[in-house]
Amino acid sequence: MRRISAILLCMALVVTAGCSHKIDTSAEIAAVKAVLNNYVVSIEKEDMGLYSQVMAHDSDMVNFGTSEPPIVGWDALEKLIEDQNAALSGTEIEATDITVHLAPSGDAAWATSLWSFNASMGGTPLTIPARCTWVLEKRGDRWVIVHFHKSVAAT
């Protein structure tokens, strides 16, 4: 009886191990980096369609920019970016030191990067050195940004 129990236990372990979901970490990290790159492109090109694709549309999400109070919900974020697009021109972002960390479950990631944000406001050049933190979630088969926090580096 012990032998049968041991065999059944081994078979159950083999079946369980075989059913576990394998995560292609490199592919998921590349996908997260692509979302972050598309975020930058959407800001530079003032492309609200692309911006909408990379962001979650949650009403309770909270994001932090470099100067405004917390941005609560997709509607407030969308309005803020539209206002930013109207106020700025010639936006260029150089993102460096991008690091991505994938949760063991494969459905959450966080990333950090440094930005040199350059634009013009009313003809006046503007340069902002920013530190960025991102939280992304895999929803279905795509990654979306569910939170960001940007701060101005101390000079």
Secondary structure, DSSP 8 states (H G I E B T S, - for coil): -HHHHHHHHHHHHHHHHHHS----HHHHHHHHHHHHHHHHHHHHTT-HHHHHHHB---TT-EEB-SSSS-EESHHHHHHHHHHHHHHEEEEEEEEEEEEEEE-TTSSEEEEEEEEEEEEEETTEEEEEEEEEEEEEEEETTEEEEEEEEEEE---
